[in-house]
């Protein structure tokens, strides 16, 4: 609670102060503060309320803690001695369900829904699609192109940025709304924070045991297994169920469908599906949740994800997509996107089960995913949707925010030292060692410790900070000092948010700082 206002959720478009924005309480826990990650529990609920949409909607996010993952099928990694190193995963929040039609319609309106209707109208064999797009509420949005998925995230981002810009002193961190990378999607779908623990579990953490099937379906498993040329007893593992789907005999395929219908029902609470059609499309949240309270990761619709194994690579890809859509450029020819999860239009068989068992999406070659060039027919064939990832990052205007927190009317504030300490904790938590925000905070910390100084002393201090940074990291284009210099040289104060801009001597200040912050070898 802040003042007399209970903070149970965050409302986009409301007038919460920066303290509310930074420490908003969700289900009794402090969100986004330095201690939030330690306090939040895996699967913790965070409601994001968009009050400016028509009508207002709430998107439910679930917390995924930091951890590690080895992407792909564990049995294909070559044994314990040959395991590849696990990939690190930062903590994030991701949609509890896929974005619903009601949410998509409210956020993007008729203009956003129009491309989906074009796709639905072309499906003459399934006229129900068009009606569902018109009237559906809790069904997942489908026929969503990459453009629409990025536009939706951009709209959430714009709302969040607007709230932040109106706070008296924003924090250096902000929320980023984007599509998840495929590695992040796998991590959330498995709901296992340790790569080593994951190896001992069925792929994606859950599968039905052979003994849980009915006696009739146990018998069918054995019959199909023998028809494929095996002579042993049907093994009780996930790969064996995938092997059953390789049968080409129509009678055996009928048995496989009955087996998988029961298996998916008992593993995930899935409703029986037909070959295709809207009748198989469930409302979101009807399947059994995983350990982090996510539903529909193997049901509903296939989901747009980014093809990236490294965190910064994923953010860079997202930045390019988001920037292109802000200029209303179509996202055709994309090679770094991927569809994850199952689709309601697929019947039970090898294609659907391979999405679950092997990797989690189409375009598989030798058990490895292959990125594809995005074409319009993918939307028509796969009928994809998406879910949103929300994470905490350093804001683009961090430099302006930082200076505003240190200075008032060109004088260092009395609270500057404490402000810098808390800001350093934020950047240490969210950035790597070479991030330029660390250089800037080092400089301001040194400056704050020596308030009564001449202009020459000011330059000496700055030089000292520069030397410290160049000693700590290699000089050149990759060093933190050089990155800060490059940032300062291209920064336009007019692009800062209204309340974070310091309208005094910005031009001269940044010009001199950019020159002085260069390592000694570069001067």
LINGI-V630684 format. One record per pair of residues at least 12 apart in sequence whose C-alpha atoms are under 7 Angstrom apart, sorted by the first residue. I is the first residue (numbers start at 1). J is the second residue. D is the distance in whole Angstrom. If there is no record, write none. Layout:
((I	J	D) (I	J	D))
This chain:
((2	20	7) (7	24	6) (7	25	5) (8	25	6) (8	26	5) (8	27	6) (9	25	7) (9	26	6) (9	46	7) (9	47	6) (9	48	7) (10	24	7) (10	47	7) (10	48	6) (10	49	6) (11	48	6) (11	49	5) (11	50	6) (11	51	7) (12	49	6) (12	50	5) (12	51	6) (12	159	6) (12	160	6) (12	163	7) (13	50	7) (13	51	6) (13	52	6) (13	159	7) (13	163	6) (15	163	7) (17	167	6) (18	167	5) (18	168	7) (18	169	6) (18	170	6) (26	46	6) (32	392	7) (34	426	6) (42	63	5) (42	64	6) (42	65	6) (42	292	6) (43	62	5) (43	63	5) (43	64	6) (43	292	4) (43	293	5) (44	62	5) (44	63	5) (45	60	7) (45	61	6) (45	62	5) (45	63	7) (46	60	6) (46	61	5) (46	62	6) (47	59	6) (47	60	5) (47	61	6) (48	60	6) (53	106	6) (53	107	5) (54	106	5) (55	106	6) (57	103	6) (60	95	6) (60	96	6) (61	93	6) (61	94	5) (61	95	4) (61	96	5) (62	93	5) (62	94	5) (62	95	6) (62	96	6) (62	292	7) (62	293	7) (63	92	6) (63	93	4) (63	94	7) (64	91	6) (64	92	5) (64	93	6) (64	188	7) (65	91	4) (65	92	7) (65	193	7) (66	89	5) (66	90	5) (66	91	4) (66	193	7) (67	88	6) (67	89	5) (67	90	7) (67	193	5) (67	194	6) (68	86	6) (68	87	5) (68	88	5) (68	89	5) (68	193	6) (68	194	5) (68	195	5) (69	86	5) (69	87	5) (69	88	7) (69	187	7) (69	194	6) (69	195	4) (70	86	5) (70	87	6) (70	195	6) (71	183	6) (72	358	7) (72	359	5) (73	203	6) (73	358	5) (73	359	6) (74	199	5) (86	195	6) (92	390	6) (92	391	5) (93	389	6) (93	390	5) (93	391	6) (94	388	6) (94	389	4) (94	390	6) (95	387	5) (95	388	5) (95	389	6) (96	293	7) (96	294	5) (96	295	6) (97	284	6) (97	285	6) (97	294	6) (97	295	6) (97	296	6) (97	387	7) (98	140	6) (98	284	7) (98	385	7) (98	386	6) (98	387	4) (99	140	6) (99	141	6) (99	386	6) (99	387	5) (100	137	7) (100	138	5) (100	139	5) (100	140	4) (100	141	5) (101	133	7) (101	136	6) (101	137	5) (101	138	6) (101	139	6) (101	140	6) (101	141	4) (102	136	7) (102	137	5) (102	138	6) (104	141	7) (107	152	7) (108	152	7) (112	148	7) (116	143	5) (116	144	6) (117	130	6) (117	133	7) (119	143	6) (119	380	6) (126	277	6) (128	278	7) (129	278	6) (138	283	5) (138	284	6) (139	282	6) (139	283	4) (139	284	6) (140	283	7) (140	284	6) (140	300	7) (140	385	7) (141	385	5) (142	301	7) (142	383	5) (142	384	5) (142	385	5) (143	379	6) (143	380	7) (143	383	4) (143	384	5) (143	385	7) (144	379	7) (144	383	7) (144	384	6) (144	385	5) (145	379	6) (146	331	7) (147	325	7) (147	330	7) (147	331	6) (149	386	7) (150	322	6) (151	325	7) (153	177	6) (153	178	6) (153	388	7) (154	322	7) (156	177	7) (157	176	7) (157	177	6) (165	497	6) (165	498	7) (165	499	6) (166	499	7) (168	499	6) (169	500	7) (170	401	7) (172	394	6) (172	395	6) (172	398	5) (172	401	6) (172	402	7) (172	423	7) (173	392	7) (173	393	5) (173	394	4) (173	395	5) (174	392	6) (174	393	6) (174	394	6) (174	395	5) (175	390	7) (175	391	6) (175	392	5) (175	393	6) (176	390	6) (176	391	5) (176	392	6) (176	393	7) (177	388	7) (177	389	6) (177	390	5) (177	391	7) (178	318	7) (178	388	6) (178	389	5) (178	390	7) (179	305	6) (179	306	7) (179	387	7) (179	388	5) (179	389	6) (180	305	5) (180	306	6) (180	388	7) (180	389	5) (181	305	5) (181	306	4) (181	307	6) (181	308	6) (181	314	6) (182	305	5) (182	306	6) (182	307	6) (182	308	7) (182	338	7) (183	309	6) (189	204	6) (189	297	6) (190	204	4) (190	205	5) (191	290	7) (191	291	6) (191	292	6) (202	238	7) (203	357	6) (206	267	7) (207	267	5) (208	263	6) (208	266	6) (208	267	5) (209	236	7) (210	236	5) (217	259	6) (220	255	6) (221	234	7) (222	234	6) (224	244	6) (224	252	6) (225	244	6) (228	247	7) (238	357	7) (242	350	6) (242	353	6) (242	354	7) (244	256	7) (245	349	5) (245	350	5) (246	350	6) (257	348	6) (257	349	7) (260	348	6) (268	287	6) (268	288	5) (269	287	5) (269	288	5) (270	287	6) (273	347	7) (274	347	6) (275	345	6) (275	346	6) (275	347	4) (276	344	7) (276	345	4) (276	346	6) (276	347	7) (277	345	6) (280	344	6) (281	300	6) (281	344	6) (282	300	7) (284	296	7) (297	341	6) (298	341	5) (298	342	5) (298	356	7) (299	342	5) (299	343	6) (299	344	6) (300	342	7) (300	343	6) (300	344	5) (301	342	6) (301	343	4) (301	344	6) (301	383	7) (301	384	5) (301	385	6) (302	339	6) (302	340	5) (302	341	5) (302	342	5) (302	343	5) (302	384	5) (302	385	6) (303	339	5) (303	340	5) (303	341	6) (303	384	6) (303	385	5) (303	386	4) (303	387	7) (304	337	7) (304	338	6) (304	339	5) (304	340	6) (304	384	7) (304	385	7) (304	386	5) (305	337	6) (305	338	5) (305	339	6) (305	340	7) (306	336	6) (306	337	5) (306	338	6) (307	336	5) (307	337	5) (307	338	6) (307	371	7) (332	374	6) (332	375	6) (333	373	5) (333	374	5) (333	375	6) (334	373	5) (334	374	5) (335	371	6) (335	372	5) (335	373	4) (335	374	6) (336	371	6) (337	371	6) (338	371	6) (339	361	5) (339	362	7) (340	360	5) (340	361	4) (341	355	6) (341	356	7) (341	360	5) (341	361	5) (342	355	6) (393	430	6) (394	430	7) (397	496	6) (400	496	7) (400	500	6) (400	501	6) (401	500	5) (404	500	6) (404	502	6) (405	419	7) (412	448	7) (416	448	7) (417	445	7) (417	448	7) (420	441	7) (420	445	7) (424	441	7) (434	479	6) (434	480	5) (435	480	6) (436	480	5) (436	481	7) (436	483	6) (436	484	5) (439	469	7) (439	480	7) (439	481	6) (442	465	7) (443	462	6) (443	465	6) (446	461	7) (447	461	7) (462	516	7) (462	517	7) (463	516	7) (463	517	7) (466	481	7) (466	517	5) (466	518	7) (466	519	6) (467	519	6) (467	520	7) (469	481	6) (470	519	6) (475	519	6) (481	517	6) (481	518	6) (481	519	7) (482	518	6) (485	514	5) (485	517	6) (485	518	6) (488	510	6) (488	514	6) (489	511	7) (489	514	6) (493	506	7))
